[in-house]
Amino acid sequence: MALRLGLEVDFVPGDWRHGVDPAIVEKKLAEDRDRKIKSVNVVHNETSTGCLSRIAKIRKAIDRVGHPALFMVDTISSLGSTDYRHDEWGVDVTVGCSQKGLMLPPGLGFNAVSAKALAASKSARLPKSYWSWEEMLAANKTGFFPSSPATNLLYGLRESLRLLEEEGLDNVFDRHRRHGEATRRAVRTWGLEILCLNPEEYSPVLTAVVMPGDQGADAFRATVLEKFNMSLGNGLGKLKDRVFRIGHLGDFNDLMLIGTLCGIEMGFAAAGVTAKKGGVSAAMDYLATR
Ligand SMILES: Cc1ncc(COP(=O)(O)O)c(C=O)c1O
């Protein structure tokens, strides 16, 4: 998207099995002696791999170099399901949306903007109209929007915020962490590999699972869809057909998770995937004690 907008991008590829490495951010910024880099852009929860980047550590890496770049974070699949602190972690622009932890259809976007980012947007030369913060902030002060708001979704948002408050955010985050751990225990019991290699970076909202040997993930996903009407996430890009994803984001409870894991374990047998049995039991045992 940034390239299409005519920006110069220094894309740092990574191995898709870890979150963003704070040391690489530090090195890149230290090398930028002319301070040409305007912003460091990071995805908090990488929905395609199940790796969660350590935002506070990346902030510290930026600060160690004393680089003035803005720090921008995509929290689309973490907002409302994973602990995230825009102010405390010193983020300049946080982007969220309605369709994941807020449990709504797609259609709403949220920006949290620091004073530094707001000041930068005033002198920025990229054309903008619909996405102009100034116009939005001015109208929001009186409870209005500069253009037609997605009214129906705002009614839904009021209800989803009420649900999150009723459960308590700490409980919501804990529920996702607990389901993440139960899922990983099932995956290990099946004898399969979790794509994310760093336990500190395990996503609490989804787990990407590597298929054994050269067995295709998409044929397995098709079997599960056909037999049990359950849609598992696919692998994207270079992970296509290599991984499937188990998501438990948003409105989700223990029985829904166990049903999901049952569908996978039964799907292994139906599709002839080489996996051990007992994953569902391992997840149930964990949920019973935690
Ligand atoms: C981390 C992340 N960023 C961004 C998006 C939004 O992408 P798009 O609006 O193109 O579906 C998604 C998916 O909804 C996502 O999971």
The ligand as a Gaussian input file, in Angstrom:
#p B3LYP/6-31G(d) Opt

LIG

0 1
 C       -3.044000      -7.791000      10.847000
 C       -4.052000      -7.339000       9.817000
 N       -3.883000      -6.154000       9.214000
 C       -4.795000      -5.692000       8.313000
 C       -5.913000      -6.405000       7.999000
 C       -6.950000      -5.801000       7.099000
 O       -6.717000      -6.116000       5.826000
 P       -7.897000      -5.930000       4.748000
 O       -8.715000      -4.753000       5.156000
 O       -7.141000      -5.737000       3.491000
 O       -8.662000      -7.192000       4.808000
 C       -6.117000      -7.667000       8.549000
 C       -7.307000      -8.487000       8.223000
 O       -8.443000      -8.097000       8.405000
 C       -5.177000      -8.140000       9.498000
 O       -5.357000      -9.321000      10.100000

